[in-house]
Amino acid sequence: MNCQCLTFSQLTTNQLYELLKLRVDIFVVEQNCPYHELDEHDRHPETRHLLGYQGDQLVAYLRLLPPGCTYPQVSLGRVAVHQLMRGKGTSHALLRQGIDHAGSIWPDQSIKIGAQSYLLDFYKNYGFKVASEEYLEDGIPHIDMVRMAS
């Protein structure tokens, strides 16, 4: 998988369309979860969009948010992997890239996520620790997790 990490202003209109389509296909349609997908964080000047490509096709996406945008810490979110790429290590490669980019953009910062609860063990493998009780977000069980700065 070839990745690009871009600010909103660096995205082409096609890249923006593809990433929004992937996010909506997964989070709104597949998970049957109507929510505010366009939340203004995409356009924050420090937000980064990590796009994962297999050839010319966008197959994975992750959003990196600066400290103070969602949480006091850096945050990773909107982690999305195309259905055809699941079970092939794509989510692991994407998360490693996301953590690496966060560390280079915002060095010595902790990372906080609002993880879907069923992915608890996945995120634990990357150093994230539980930081809240389970809660419902848009009808889906979530848990906050933090990865301390190294």
C-alpha positions in Angstrom: 0.0 0.0 0.0 1.3 3.4 -1.0 0.4 6.2 1.4 0.1 10.0 1.1 -0.3 12.3 4.1 -1.9 15.6 3.0 -3.5 18.7 4.4 -7.0 19.7 3.3 -5.6 22.3 0.9 -3.3 19.7 -0.7 -6.1 17.3 -1.5 -7.3 17.2 -5.1 -11.0 17.3 -5.7 -10.9 13.6 -6.7 -9.0 12.7 -3.6 -11.5 14.5 -1.4 -14.4 12.8 -3.2 -12.8 9.4 -2.9 -12.0 9.8 0.9 -15.5 11.0 1.7 -17.0 8.2 -0.4 -15.0 5.6 1.4 -15.9 7.1 4.8 -19.6 7.3 4.0 -19.6 3.8 2.5 -18.2 2.3 5.7 -19.4 4.5 8.5 -22.9 5.5 7.3 -23.9 2.8 4.9 -22.1 -0.4 6.0 -22.4 0.3 9.7 -25.9 1.8 9.2 -25.0 4.8 11.3 -26.3 8.2 10.3 -24.0 10.9 11.9 -22.4 14.2 11.1 -19.6 13.0 8.7 -18.6 16.5 7.7 -17.6 18.0 11.0 -15.3 20.9 10.0 -12.2 19.0 11.4 -11.3 18.0 7.9 -10.5 21.6 7.0 -8.6 22.5 10.1 -5.2 23.8 8.8 -3.2 21.3 10.9 -5.4 18.2 10.1 -3.7 15.6 8.0 -5.4 13.1 5.7 -3.6 9.8 5.3 -4.6 8.1 2.1 -3.7 4.5 1.4 -3.6 3.4 -2.3 -3.4 0.0 -4.0 -2.5 1.1 -7.5 -4.8 4.0 -8.3 -7.6 2.9 -5.9 -8.1 4.5 -2.5 -8.3 1.5 -0.2 -7.6 3.0 3.3 -7.9 6.3 5.1 -7.1 7.7 8.5 -7.5 11.3 9.8 -4.8 12.9 12.0 -6.1 15.7 14.2 -3.8 18.2 16.0 -3.9 18.7 19.8 -6.9 20.7 20.9 -9.1 19.8 17.9 -11.0 16.9 19.4 -9.0 16.1 22.5 -6.2 17.9 24.3 -3.9 15.3 22.7 -3.3 14.4 19.1 -6.1 12.2 17.8 -6.4 9.6 15.0 -9.9 8.9 13.7 -12.1 8.0 10.8 -9.9 4.8 10.3 -11.4 3.2 7.2 -10.4 0.2 5.2 -12.2 -0.9 2.0 -14.1 -4.2 2.4 -11.9 -6.0 -0.2 -8.7 -5.1 1.7 -9.8 -6.3 5.1 -7.9 -9.3 6.6 -4.9 -8.5 4.5 -2.9 -6.4 7.0 -4.1 -3.1 5.5 -5.4 -1.8 8.8 -2.1 -2.6 10.6 -0.1 -0.9 7.9 -2.5 2.1 8.0 -2.3 2.5 11.8 1.5 2.2 11.8 1.7 4.9 9.2 -0.7 7.1 11.2 1.3 6.7 14.4 4.5 7.4 12.5 3.1 10.5 10.8 1.6 11.8 14.1 5.0 11.4 15.8 6.8 13.3 13.1 4.2 16.1 12.8 3.6 16.5 16.6 6.7 15.0 18.3 6.5 13.9 22.0 2.7 14.0 22.0 0.3 11.4 23.3 -2.4 10.1 20.9 -6.0 9.7 22.0 -8.7 7.9 20.1 -12.4 7.1 20.5 -12.2 3.4 19.4 -15.1 1.2 18.5 -15.1 -1.3 21.4 -14.7 -4.4 19.3 -11.3 -3.1 18.2 -9.9 -2.8 21.7 -7.3 -5.6 21.2 -6.3 -4.3 17.8 -5.4 -0.9 19.3 -3.8 -2.4 22.4 -1.3 -4.1 20.1 0.0 -0.6 19.2 0.4 0.7 22.7 -3.0 2.2 23.3 -4.5 1.8 26.8 -8.1 2.1 27.9 -8.8 5.7 29.2 -12.6 5.6 29.8 -15.6 3.5 30.5 -17.4 2.2 27.4 -20.0 4.6 26.0 -22.4 4.8 23.1 -21.5 7.1 20.2 -24.1 7.1 17.4 -25.5 3.9 18.7 -22.1 2.0 18.5 -20.1 1.0 21.7 -16.9 3.0 22.0 -14.0 3.4 24.4 -11.4 6.1 24.7 -7.8 5.0 24.5 -4.5 6.8 24.9 -1.0 6.0 23.5 1.5 7.8 25.6 4.3 9.7 23.9 7.5 7.6 23.7 
